[in-house]
């Protein structure tokens, strides 16, 4: 059987690529993190950038649900085409405390 097509993931990916690629790596990493975090949240915001700053605690945002953090990380790994061996690293709220930590984690792997 084929892979399940995630329409919302592809819609988010297309939006990010069209609007933010020209703004630089740091901004695109932040913006992609915000979009995929928002995609995996139960509570939705009209403008996620107003609420999801780099200082926001991921544990509180995901209400302690490590599966939502893992889903967000998986979306970002897929979006940035990070090698899957990197994805196998077990990363939880202890390592990725804030949105800023998540952005740094992704940015380091993109630059490699």
Secondary structure, 3 states (H helix, E strand, C coil): CCCCCCHHHHHHHHHHHHHHHHHCHHHHHHHHHHHHHHHCCCCCCCCHHHHCCCCCEHHHHCCCCHHHHHHHHHHHHHHHCCCHHHHCCCCCCCCCCEHHHHHHHHHHHHHC
